[in-house]
Every structure is written in C-alpha cells, then in structure tokens.
Amino acid sequence: MMENLEELQQLNKELENIFEYSFEGILLTDAEANILKLNKVSASFMGLSREEALTKNIKKLEEEGFFSPSAVVKVIEKGHPIEIIQKGINGRYVYARAKPIYDDQGNMIRVISFTRDLTEIMALRQLVEEMEDELNQYKRNVHHESNIEGIISRSEEMKKTLYQVRKIATINSDVLLLGETGVGKSEIAKVIHQLSDRKEQPFYIINCATLPESLIEVELFGYTGGMFTGGNPDGKKGIFEIANGGTLFLDEIGELPIHLQARLLHVLQEKQFRPVGTLTQLDIDVRVISATNQDLKKSVEEGTFRRDLYHRLNIFPITIPPLKDRKEDIMVLTHRFLEQHNKTYNKQVRLSPKVLETFLSYEWEGNVRELRNLIERLVVIVDDPIVKMQDLPEHMQTIVHPKKDMTLPEILNQVEKNIITEMYEEEGSSYKVAERLGISQSAASRKIKKYI
C-alpha cells in the first residue's frame, strides 16, 4: 500500500514537471472561465505572475485587453474545440488550441487550452512579405516595360533611370539631369514635376545657352523699376519669382556665365534671391532641375564652372542613357512617334522591314530627338503608304551596305567621313550640317574638324 502511494506521488510529481516545463502554455478553467490551473508559459503570455493569474477570469481578462480574441471564451460559447491566433497585451502572438471537457451527463465542466508562441514566426513572416513587396515593386519598375507620364521603355538601362526618377520625384530635392543632346532631358524634367507634390504648380523652362549673356541675369532674377532705359518702369519679375511654389528647369546649366553661378548657388542653398537693382532678399520655394550634356567635372577643372556649385548640383544626379545604348527602345519609340505623326498629319504611313532593320543598326547620334524628327519628316514627305530604303537620308542608306572586308569600326568611320565631307561641301556651315543630321552644332563642328 505504501509502495503504491509512493509511486502515485512520484507519478504526480512527474506530471507536474511535465506540466510546468512544457514549451507550450497550458491553461485549465471551469465552465465559467475562472482560471483553475496554468503553467508559467501561459501566465507570461498574459503578462501576469501565476499567482495573479489564478485569481482571474478569462472573460474579464479579454475585456481588459490582456489578449484578444480568447479561445477559451469561444469554446464556452460554441461548445466545440477552437483553434485561433491570439495577440497578447505584451504584443506577442500565440497559436491557441482549446477544447471543452464534459462530465458523464454531458455538462461542460472544464476548458483546457494550449498556446504556442508565434511572435518570432509572425515577425519573420512580416519581414518576408515586406521583402517580397519591395522585390515585386522593383521588378515592376525595372524588369517589365516602364511607362510613366508618356515615357515608355523596354531597355534595362532606361528602366533603371525611370526607377530613379520615380524615387527622386517625391523627395522635393534639386536634381541634375545628365546625358547627350536629344536624349530627352526636358521630358524627364517634366515627369519629375508631374510626379511631385508640386504638380499643380507652375513648371518653367530656361535654356541657359539660348539667352544672351546680358539678359540671363534679369531673366532669372528680374529687376526693379528705372534700372534700364526703355525697360518697364515698374520693373519685371524674374523666372525664380514667377515659378515660386513650382519647378524651374534650367537647361544647359553648363553654359551659365561663371559670374552668375555664385548667385545660383546662393539661391539653391538659401532659398533667397535679390532682383537686379535692389538689396532686398526675397524668399522663394522653387524646386530646381538642372540639365547639361557637358562634363561638368571637366569644366570645373578647366575653371569654367564653379566647384562649389558643381557639388551642390551633383547631390542627386540622374544620367539618361543615349539611344545607341538602349536598342530595345528604338522600336518602341519608332512606333510611338509614327502613331503620333500619322494622327497629326492624318496619314497612315508605315515603315518597311528593311527600314526598321536600318533603324536598329543606326547609331542615332542625335538620340531620341533625331529619331522623332526623322519620322515626322518621313510621314510628311513620303507619298507612298510604305517608307522604303530609298526614302531615308543617304547616310542611312549607306550604313547598311558595308564592304565585306572591312571591320565594323572601319565601316562606321568611313561612312561618317563620307557623310560629313559631302554635307559640308554642300552646306558650307556646321549649323546647316547639324540641322540636316539632327545633331547639335557642337557635335557637327567636332566631326568637321575630325574629317576635313
């Protein structure tokens, strides 16, 4: 008899140890949700000591926000086992399983529940979901066709650029756009404005290369009345004042005279400017987007561009790749421009497969602008519904018929030399050569010096 009692005591002790040291929380209540027994794991989930918990009722604890929802309460209400996720007052999540215990007459007398901590698993799941969202967003922006505010692209290079545009547009900082002539810097500047919180405010463009040096200062900063003979007696507002609250696009920033670069730096840093003829500083809120096709770092070394202004502009640079480095975009842009110009001129012009092949092999030194201008010219001047090879400019017809014994660099060099030499003999001016080829005058001038 004594041995049986000792064995029973030993068994109870072992069961108590199992109950206490279980990895899961174990809780026992009566049919009224009064806590009868629980281990430390279960008490810790409630944020109570075991002694405190043994004086509590689960329904009251749920009402007081110690956890929600309660598996025990749901079992009492529904009369069958329940499995749910509960959140505790300490911010931890548990997986709770509860089931009723009935006596021989079918009356519920107890509810037992088991809880397992899921906090780390839930946190990991949330982290994974956030990473998946970021990855999906990146894929949408980079690995699929991009189309923002009318700018479309299939090339990886341009998609990455457009991804940067989306990111930078929302932070309201000044931006520097870099790229060759004709790549679409002004279009990108407009997109940044349209994606920003300033989209309902003015957007203005100043080309620093087209204004006479004597007029740039008054165009930017304005002047007070009586400053100039023949000027407005009431003075004139500058573009910074007119664009207040909006966006100002300073194209060809590398052409800004060096004596005005210090004034621009002051505007960018202090958000203030002084009209010509006054000492009064005016406060402004203008986002400045600058653009250049020059190597500003080289200009700094040559002393034609201020180093401090260069570093101020170069905080958020975005480089727009040339069309020759994004061949995948040529067909997309070709069809877009063809559709636009056909609609404008009420025509139904199409390009032959050979012409499309030529477009893909051509270097497009004038970039997107050259492509757009050429397609418009073809739509206007070609009478047949299909544009053929003979309708293209001569230099484009030549490039697809190279000699078999020449390397690609030799072919390109010879074709370019023939074109530049022929056109310069006909036109006698780098400006007219540039106009015919759809490239900048500086590019035409460099080529003429190289080959003639």
Contacts in CASP RR format, 6 or more apart in sequence:
PFRMAT RR
TARGET T0000
AUTHOR 0000-0000-0000
METHOD contacts of the structure
MODEL  1
MMENLEELQQLNKELENIFEYSFEGILLTDAEANILKLNKVSASFMGLSR
EEALTKNIKKLEEEGFFSPSAVVKVIEKGHPIEIIQKGINGRYVYARAKP
IYDDQGNMIRVISFTRDLTEIMALRQLVEEMEDELNQYKRNVHHESNIEG
IISRSEEMKKTLYQVRKIATINSDVLLLGETGVGKSEIAKVIHQLSDRKE
QPFYIINCATLPESLIEVELFGYTGGMFTGGNPDGKKGIFEIANGGTLFL
DEIGELPIHLQARLLHVLQEKQFRPVGTLTQLDIDVRVISATNQDLKKSV
EEGTFRRDLYHRLNIFPITIPPLKDRKEDIMVLTHRFLEQHNKTYNKQVR
LSPKVLETFLSYEWEGNVRELRNLIERLVVIVDDPIVKMQDLPEHMQTIV
HPKKDMTLPEILNQVEKNIITEMYEEEGSSYKVAERLGISQSAASRKIKK
YI
19 26 0 8 1.000
19 39 0 8 1.000
20 39 0 8 1.000
20 40 0 8 1.000
22 39 0 8 1.000
22 41 0 8 1.000
23 41 0 8 1.000
23 116 0 8 1.000
24 41 0 8 1.000
24 114 0 8 1.000
24 115 0 8 1.000
24 116 0 8 1.000
25 38 0 8 1.000
25 39 0 8 1.000
25 41 0 8 1.000
25 42 0 8 1.000
25 45 0 8 1.000
25 114 0 8 1.000
25 115 0 8 1.000
25 116 0 8 1.000
26 37 0 8 1.000
26 38 0 8 1.000
26 39 0 8 1.000
26 41 0 8 1.000
26 42 0 8 1.000
26 112 0 8 1.000
26 113 0 8 1.000
26 114 0 8 1.000
27 35 0 8 1.000
27 37 0 8 1.000
27 38 0 8 1.000
27 42 0 8 1.000
27 72 0 8 1.000
27 112 0 8 1.000
27 113 0 8 1.000
27 114 0 8 1.000
27 115 0 8 1.000
28 35 0 8 1.000
28 36 0 8 1.000
28 37 0 8 1.000
28 38 0 8 1.000
28 110 0 8 1.000
28 111 0 8 1.000
28 112 0 8 1.000
29 35 0 8 1.000
29 36 0 8 1.000
29 58 0 8 1.000
29 72 0 8 1.000
29 110 0 8 1.000
29 111 0 8 1.000
29 113 0 8 1.000
30 36 0 8 1.000
30 109 0 8 1.000
30 110 0 8 1.000
30 111 0 8 1.000
31 76 0 8 1.000
31 107 0 8 1.000
31 108 0 8 1.000
31 109 0 8 1.000
31 110 0 8 1.000
31 111 0 8 1.000
32 57 0 8 1.000
32 76 0 8 1.000
33 57 0 8 1.000
33 58 0 8 1.000
33 59 0 8 1.000
33 70 0 8 1.000
33 72 0 8 1.000
33 73 0 8 1.000
33 76 0 8 1.000
33 111 0 8 1.000
34 56 0 8 1.000
34 57 0 8 1.000
34 58 0 8 1.000
35 53 0 8 1.000
35 54 0 8 1.000
35 55 0 8 1.000
35 56 0 8 1.000
35 57 0 8 1.000
35 58 0 8 1.000
36 54 0 8 1.000
36 110 0 8 1.000
37 54 0 8 1.000
38 50 0 8 1.000
38 53 0 8 1.000
38 54 0 8 1.000
39 50 0 8 1.000
40 50 0 8 1.000
41 115 0 8 1.000
41 117 0 8 1.000
42 53 0 8 1.000
42 113 0 8 1.000
42 115 0 8 1.000
43 49 0 8 1.000
43 50 0 8 1.000
43 52 0 8 1.000
43 53 0 8 1.000
45 67 0 8 1.000
45 88 0 8 1.000
45 90 0 8 1.000
45 92 0 8 1.000
45 94 0 8 1.000
45 115 0 8 1.000
45 117 0 8 1.000
46 53 0 8 1.000
46 56 0 8 1.000
46 61 0 8 1.000
46 66 0 8 1.000
46 67 0 8 1.000
46 88 0 8 1.000
46 89 0 8 1.000
47 66 0 8 1.000
47 89 0 8 1.000
47 90 0 8 1.000
48 56 0 8 1.000
48 66 0 8 1.000
58 70 0 8 1.000
58 72 0 8 1.000
58 73 0 8 1.000
59 70 0 8 1.000
59 73 0 8 1.000
61 67 0 8 1.000
61 70 0 8 1.000
62 68 0 8 1.000
62 69 0 8 1.000
62 70 0 8 1.000
62 73 0 8 1.000
65 88 0 8 1.000
65 89 0 8 1.000
66 88 0 8 1.000
66 89 0 8 1.000
67 86 0 8 1.000
67 87 0 8 1.000
67 88 0 8 1.000
67 89 0 8 1.000
68 86 0 8 1.000
68 87 0 8 1.000
68 88 0 8 1.000
69 84 0 8 1.000
69 86 0 8 1.000
70 86 0 8 1.000
71 82 0 8 1.000
71 83 0 8 1.000
71 84 0 8 1.000
71 86 0 8 1.000
71 96 0 8 1.000
71 97 0 8 1.000
71 98 0 8 1.000
71 113 0 8 1.000
72 98 0 8 1.000
72 111 0 8 1.000
72 113 0 8 1.000
74 82 0 8 1.000
74 84 0 8 1.000
74 98 0 8 1.000
75 81 0 8 1.000
75 82 0 8 1.000
75 98 0 8 1.000
75 99 0 8 1.000
75 100 0 8 1.000
75 111 0 8 1.000
75 113 0 8 1.000
76 100 0 8 1.000
76 108 0 8 1.000
76 111 0 8 1.000
79 100 0 8 1.000
79 108 0 8 1.000
80 99 0 8 1.000
80 100 0 8 1.000
81 97 0 8 1.000
81 98 0 8 1.000
81 99 0 8 1.000
81 100 0 8 1.000
82 96 0 8 1.000
82 97 0 8 1.000
82 98 0 8 1.000
82 99 0 8 1.000
83 95 0 8 1.000
83 96 0 8 1.000
83 97 0 8 1.000
84 95 0 8 1.000
84 96 0 8 1.000
85 93 0 8 1.000
85 94 0 8 1.000
85 95 0 8 1.000
85 96 0 8 1.000
85 118 0 8 1.000
86 93 0 8 1.000
86 94 0 8 1.000
86 96 0 8 1.000
86 115 0 8 1.000
87 93 0 8 1.000
88 94 0 8 1.000
91 119 0 8 1.000
92 117 0 8 1.000
92 119 0 8 1.000
93 117 0 8 1.000
93 118 0 8 1.000
93 119 0 8 1.000
93 122 0 8 1.000
94 115 0 8 1.000
94 116 0 8 1.000
94 117 0 8 1.000
94 118 0 8 1.000
94 119 0 8 1.000
95 115 0 8 1.000
95 116 0 8 1.000
95 118 0 8 1.000
96 113 0 8 1.000
96 114 0 8 1.000
96 115 0 8 1.000
97 113 0 8 1.000
97 114 0 8 1.000
97 115 0 8 1.000
98 111 0 8 1.000
98 112 0 8 1.000
98 113 0 8 1.000
98 114 0 8 1.000
99 111 0 8 1.000
99 112 0 8 1.000
99 113 0 8 1.000
100 108 0 8 1.000
100 110 0 8 1.000
100 111 0 8 1.000
101 108 0 8 1.000
101 109 0 8 1.000
101 110 0 8 1.000
101 111 0 8 1.000
101 112 0 8 1.000
102 108 0 8 1.000
102 109 0 8 1.000
103 109 0 8 1.000
138 163 0 8 1.000
141 159 0 8 1.000
141 162 0 8 1.000
141 163 0 8 1.000
141 166 0 8 1.000
142 156 0 8 1.000
142 159 0 8 1.000
142 160 0 8 1.000
142 163 0 8 1.000
143 159 0 8 1.000
145 152 0 8 1.000
145 153 0 8 1.000
145 154 0 8 1.000
145 332 0 8 1.000
146 152 0 8 1.000
146 153 0 8 1.000
146 154 0 8 1.000
146 158 0 8 1.000
146 159 0 8 1.000
146 162 0 8 1.000
146 163 0 8 1.000
147 153 0 8 1.000
148 162 0 8 1.000
148 165 0 8 1.000
148 166 0 8 1.000
148 191 0 8 1.000
148 195 0 8 1.000
149 190 0 8 1.000
149 191 0 8 1.000
149 194 0 8 1.000
149 195 0 8 1.000
150 191 0 8 1.000
151 162 0 8 1.000
151 187 0 8 1.000
151 188 0 8 1.000
151 191 0 8 1.000
152 329 0 8 1.000
152 332 0 8 1.000
152 333 0 8 1.000
152 336 0 8 1.000
153 159 0 8 1.000
153 162 0 8 1.000
153 326 0 8 1.000
153 328 0 8 1.000
153 329 0 8 1.000
153 332 0 8 1.000
154 328 0 8 1.000
154 329 0 8 1.000
154 332 0 8 1.000
155 321 0 8 1.000
155 325 0 8 1.000
155 326 0 8 1.000
155 327 0 8 1.000
155 328 0 8 1.000
155 329 0 8 1.000
156 328 0 8 1.000
157 321 0 8 1.000
157 325 0 8 1.000
157 326 0 8 1.000
158 320 0 8 1.000
158 321 0 8 1.000
158 326 0 8 1.000
158 329 0 8 1.000
161 188 0 8 1.000
161 318 0 8 1.000
161 319 0 8 1.000
161 320 0 8 1.000
161 321 0 8 1.000
164 318 0 8 1.000
165 188 0 8 1.000
165 191 0 8 1.000
165 192 0 8 1.000
165 195 0 8 1.000
165 318 0 8 1.000
166 195 0 8 1.000
168 175 0 8 1.000
168 192 0 8 1.000
168 316 0 8 1.000
168 318 0 8 1.000
169 191 0 8 1.000
169 192 0 8 1.000
169 193 0 8 1.000
169 195 0 8 1.000
169 196 0 8 1.000
170 195 0 8 1.000
170 196 0 8 1.000
170 197 0 8 1.000
172 196 0 8 1.000
172 197 0 8 1.000
172 198 0 8 1.000
172 287 0 8 1.000
173 287 0 8 1.000
173 315 0 8 1.000
173 316 0 8 1.000
174 268 0 8 1.000
174 287 0 8 1.000
174 288 0 8 1.000
174 289 0 8 1.000
174 290 0 8 1.000
174 312 0 8 1.000
174 313 0 8 1.000
174 315 0 8 1.000
174 316 0 8 1.000
175 189 0 8 1.000
175 192 0 8 1.000
175 288 0 8 1.000
175 289 0 8 1.000
175 290 0 8 1.000
175 316 0 8 1.000
175 317 0 8 1.000
175 318 0 8 1.000
176 253 0 8 1.000
176 289 0 8 1.000
176 290 0 8 1.000
176 291 0 8 1.000
176 292 0 8 1.000
176 313 0 8 1.000
176 314 0 8 1.000
176 315 0 8 1.000
176 316 0 8 1.000
176 317 0 8 1.000
176 318 0 8 1.000
177 185 0 8 1.000
177 188 0 8 1.000
177 189 0 8 1.000
177 289 0 8 1.000
177 290 0 8 1.000
177 291 0 8 1.000
177 292 0 8 1.000
177 317 0 8 1.000
177 318 0 8 1.000
177 320 0 8 1.000
178 291 0 8 1.000
178 292 0 8 1.000
178 293 0 8 1.000
178 317 0 8 1.000
178 318 0 8 1.000
178 319 0 8 1.000
178 320 0 8 1.000
179 185 0 8 1.000
179 291 0 8 1.000
179 292 0 8 1.000
179 293 0 8 1.000
179 319 0 8 1.000
179 320 0 8 1.000
179 321 0 8 1.000
179 322 0 8 1.000
180 293 0 8 1.000
180 322 0 8 1.000
180 366 0 8 1.000
180 367 0 8 1.000
181 293 0 8 1.000
181 366 0 8 1.000
181 367 0 8 1.000
181 369 0 8 1.000
181 439 0 8 1.000
181 440 0 8 1.000
181 443 0 8 1.000
182 366 0 8 1.000
182 367 0 8 1.000
182 368 0 8 1.000
182 369 0 8 1.000
182 370 0 8 1.000
183 320 0 8 1.000
183 321 0 8 1.000
183 322 0 8 1.000
183 323 0 8 1.000
183 367 0 8 1.000
183 368 0 8 1.000
184 320 0 8 1.000
184 367 0 8 1.000
184 368 0 8 1.000
184 369 0 8 1.000
185 251 0 8 1.000
185 291 0 8 1.000
185 293 0 8 1.000
185 320 0 8 1.000
186 205 0 8 1.000
186 249 0 8 1.000
186 251 0 8 1.000
186 291 0 8 1.000
188 318 0 8 1.000
188 320 0 8 1.000
189 205 0 8 1.000
189 247 0 8 1.000
189 249 0 8 1.000
189 251 0 8 1.000
189 289 0 8 1.000
189 291 0 8 1.000
190 203 0 8 1.000
190 249 0 8 1.000
192 247 0 8 1.000
192 289 0 8 1.000
193 199 0 8 1.000
193 203 0 8 1.000
193 246 0 8 1.000
193 247 0 8 1.000
193 249 0 8 1.000
193 287 0 8 1.000
193 289 0 8 1.000
196 247 0 8 1.000
196 287 0 8 1.000
198 245 0 8 1.000
198 246 0 8 1.000
198 247 0 8 1.000
198 287 0 8 1.000
201 245 0 8 1.000
201 246 0 8 1.000
201 247 0 8 1.000
202 242 0 8 1.000
202 243 0 8 1.000
202 245 0 8 1.000
202 246 0 8 1.000
202 247 0 8 1.000
203 243 0 8 1.000
203 246 0 8 1.000
203 247 0 8 1.000
203 249 0 8 1.000
204 239 0 8 1.000
204 242 0 8 1.000
204 243 0 8 1.000
204 247 0 8 1.000
204 248 0 8 1.000
204 249 0 8 1.000
205 249 0 8 1.000
205 251 0 8 1.000
206 219 0 8 1.000
206 220 0 8 1.000
206 239 0 8 1.000
206 248 0 8 1.000
206 249 0 8 1.000
206 250 0 8 1.000
206 251 0 8 1.000
207 251 0 8 1.000
207 252 0 8 1.000
208 216 0 8 1.000
208 250 0 8 1.000
208 251 0 8 1.000
208 252 0 8 1.000
208 253 0 8 1.000
208 254 0 8 1.000
208 255 0 8 1.000
208 256 0 8 1.000
209 251 0 8 1.000
209 252 0 8 1.000
209 255 0 8 1.000
210 252 0 8 1.000
211 219 0 8 1.000
213 257 0 8 1.000
216 256 0 8 1.000
216 257 0 8 1.000
216 260 0 8 1.000
217 260 0 8 1.000
217 263 0 8 1.000
217 276 0 8 1.000
218 228 0 8 1.000
218 236 0 8 1.000
218 238 0 8 1.000
218 276 0 8 1.000
219 238 0 8 1.000
219 239 0 8 1.000
220 238 0 8 1.000
220 239 0 8 1.000
220 240 0 8 1.000
220 260 0 8 1.000
220 263 0 8 1.000
220 264 0 8 1.000
220 273 0 8 1.000
221 238 0 8 1.000
221 240 0 8 1.000
221 241 0 8 1.000
221 263 0 8 1.000
221 273 0 8 1.000
221 274 0 8 1.000
221 275 0 8 1.000
221 276 0 8 1.000
222 235 0 8 1.000
222 236 0 8 1.000
222 237 0 8 1.000
222 238 0 8 1.000
222 241 0 8 1.000
222 275 0 8 1.000
222 276 0 8 1.000
223 235 0 8 1.000
223 236 0 8 1.000
223 275 0 8 1.000
223 276 0 8 1.000
223 277 0 8 1.000
224 235 0 8 1.000
224 275 0 8 1.000
224 276 0 8 1.000
224 277 0 8 1.000
224 278 0 8 1.000
225 231 0 8 1.000
225 232 0 8 1.000
225 233 0 8 1.000
225 234 0 8 1.000
225 235 0 8 1.000
226 233 0 8 1.000
226 235 0 8 1.000
227 235 0 8 1.000
227 276 0 8 1.000
227 277 0 8 1.000
238 275 0 8 1.000
239 248 0 8 1.000
240 248 0 8 1.000
240 267 0 8 1.000
240 273 0 8 1.000
240 284 0 8 1.000
240 286 0 8 1.000
241 273 0 8 1.000
241 275 0 8 1.000
241 282 0 8 1.000
241 284 0 8 1.000
243 286 0 8 1.000
244 284 0 8 1.000
244 285 0 8 1.000
244 286 0 8 1.000
245 284 0 8 1.000
245 285 0 8 1.000
245 286 0 8 1.000
246 285 0 8 1.000
246 286 0 8 1.000
246 287 0 8 1.000
247 286 0 8 1.000
247 287 0 8 1.000
247 288 0 8 1.000
247 289 0 8 1.000
248 286 0 8 1.000
248 287 0 8 1.000
248 288 0 8 1.000
248 289 0 8 1.000
249 289 0 8 1.000
249 290 0 8 1.000
249 291 0 8 1.000
250 256 0 8 1.000
250 264 0 8 1.000
250 288 0 8 1.000
250 289 0 8 1.000
250 290 0 8 1.000
250 291 0 8 1.000
251 290 0 8 1.000
251 291 0 8 1.000
252 291 0 8 1.000
252 292 0 8 1.000
252 293 0 8 1.000
253 290 0 8 1.000
253 291 0 8 1.000
253 292 0 8 1.000
253 296 0 8 1.000
253 313 0 8 1.000
254 292 0 8 1.000
254 294 0 8 1.000
254 296 0 8 1.000
254 299 0 8 1.000
254 305 0 8 1.000
256 264 0 8 1.000
258 303 0 8 1.000
258 304 0 8 1.000
258 305 0 8 1.000
258 306 0 8 1.000
261 305 0 8 1.000
261 306 0 8 1.000
261 309 0 8 1.000
262 306 0 8 1.000
262 309 0 8 1.000
263 273 0 8 1.000
264 309 0 8 1.000
265 306 0 8 1.000
265 308 0 8 1.000
265 309 0 8 1.000
265 312 0 8 1.000
266 272 0 8 1.000
266 273 0 8 1.000
267 273 0 8 1.000
267 284 0 8 1.000
267 286 0 8 1.000
267 288 0 8 1.000
268 288 0 8 1.000
268 309 0 8 1.000
268 312 0 8 1.000
268 313 0 8 1.000
269 312 0 8 1.000
271 283 0 8 1.000
271 284 0 8 1.000
271 285 0 8 1.000
271 286 0 8 1.000
272 281 0 8 1.000
272 282 0 8 1.000
272 283 0 8 1.000
272 284 0 8 1.000
273 281 0 8 1.000
273 282 0 8 1.000
273 284 0 8 1.000
274 280 0 8 1.000
274 281 0 8 1.000
274 282 0 8 1.000
275 282 0 8 1.000
290 313 0 8 1.000
293 440 0 8 1.000
296 305 0 8 1.000
296 310 0 8 1.000
296 313 0 8 1.000
296 314 0 8 1.000
297 310 0 8 1.000
299 305 0 8 1.000
299 310 0 8 1.000
300 306 0 8 1.000
300 307 0 8 1.000
300 310 0 8 1.000
322 364 0 8 1.000
322 367 0 8 1.000
323 329 0 8 1.000
323 330 0 8 1.000
323 333 0 8 1.000
323 364 0 8 1.000
323 366 0 8 1.000
323 367 0 8 1.000
323 368 0 8 1.000
323 370 0 8 1.000
323 371 0 8 1.000
324 363 0 8 1.000
324 364 0 8 1.000
324 365 0 8 1.000
327 360 0 8 1.000
330 359 0 8 1.000
330 360 0 8 1.000
330 364 0 8 1.000
330 371 0 8 1.000
331 356 0 8 1.000
331 359 0 8 1.000
331 360 0 8 1.000
333 368 0 8 1.000
333 371 0 8 1.000
333 372 0 8 1.000
334 351 0 8 1.000
334 356 0 8 1.000
334 359 0 8 1.000
334 371 0 8 1.000
334 375 0 8 1.000
337 371 0 8 1.000
337 372 0 8 1.000
337 375 0 8 1.000
337 376 0 8 1.000
338 349 0 8 1.000
338 350 0 8 1.000
338 351 0 8 1.000
338 375 0 8 1.000
338 379 0 8 1.000
341 347 0 8 1.000
341 349 0 8 1.000
341 375 0 8 1.000
341 376 0 8 1.000
341 379 0 8 1.000
341 380 0 8 1.000
342 348 0 8 1.000
342 349 0 8 1.000
342 379 0 8 1.000
345 379 0 8 1.000
345 380 0 8 1.000
347 379 0 8 1.000
348 385 0 8 1.000
349 378 0 8 1.000
349 379 0 8 1.000
349 382 0 8 1.000
349 385 0 8 1.000
349 386 0 8 1.000
349 387 0 8 1.000
350 385 0 8 1.000
350 386 0 8 1.000
350 387 0 8 1.000
351 359 0 8 1.000
351 378 0 8 1.000
351 386 0 8 1.000
351 387 0 8 1.000
352 386 0 8 1.000
352 387 0 8 1.000
352 388 0 8 1.000
352 389 0 8 1.000
354 388 0 8 1.000
354 389 0 8 1.000
354 400 0 8 1.000
355 387 0 8 1.000
355 388 0 8 1.000
355 389 0 8 1.000
355 391 0 8 1.000
355 392 0 8 1.000
357 400 0 8 1.000
358 389 0 8 1.000
358 392 0 8 1.000
358 396 0 8 1.000
358 397 0 8 1.000
358 399 0 8 1.000
358 400 0 8 1.000
359 371 0 8 1.000
361 399 0 8 1.000
361 400 0 8 1.000
362 396 0 8 1.000
362 399 0 8 1.000
363 412 0 8 1.000
364 370 0 8 1.000
364 371 0 8 1.000
365 437 0 8 1.000
365 439 0 8 1.000
365 443 0 8 1.000
366 437 0 8 1.000
366 438 0 8 1.000
366 439 0 8 1.000
366 440 0 8 1.000
366 443 0 8 1.000
369 438 0 8 1.000
370 437 0 8 1.000
370 438 0 8 1.000
370 439 0 8 1.000
373 438 0 8 1.000
374 393 0 8 1.000
374 438 0 8 1.000
378 387 0 8 1.000
378 391 0 8 1.000
378 392 0 8 1.000
381 391 0 8 1.000
382 391 0 8 1.000
384 391 0 8 1.000
389 397 0 8 1.000
389 400 0 8 1.000
390 397 0 8 1.000
393 436 0 8 1.000
394 419 0 8 1.000
394 422 0 8 1.000
395 415 0 8 1.000
395 416 0 8 1.000
395 418 0 8 1.000
395 419 0 8 1.000
395 437 0 8 1.000
398 415 0 8 1.000
398 418 0 8 1.000
398 419 0 8 1.000
399 411 0 8 1.000
399 412 0 8 1.000
399 415 0 8 1.000
402 408 0 8 1.000
402 411 0 8 1.000
402 415 0 8 1.000
403 411 0 8 1.000
406 414 0 8 1.000
416 447 0 8 1.000
416 451 0 8 1.000
417 451 0 8 1.000
419 437 0 8 1.000
420 433 0 8 1.000
420 444 0 8 1.000
420 447 0 8 1.000
420 448 0 8 1.000
420 450 0 8 1.000
420 451 0 8 1.000
420 452 0 8 1.000
421 451 0 8 1.000
421 452 0 8 1.000
423 432 0 8 1.000
423 433 0 8 1.000
423 436 0 8 1.000
423 437 0 8 1.000
424 430 0 8 1.000
424 433 0 8 1.000
424 448 0 8 1.000
424 452 0 8 1.000
427 433 0 8 1.000
427 436 0 8 1.000
430 441 0 8 1.000
430 444 0 8 1.000
430 445 0 8 1.000
430 448 0 8 1.000
431 441 0 8 1.000
431 444 0 8 1.000
433 444 0 8 1.000
433 448 0 8 1.000
434 440 0 8 1.000
434 441 0 8 1.000
434 443 0 8 1.000
434 444 0 8 1.000
434 445 0 8 1.000
437 444 0 8 1.000
END
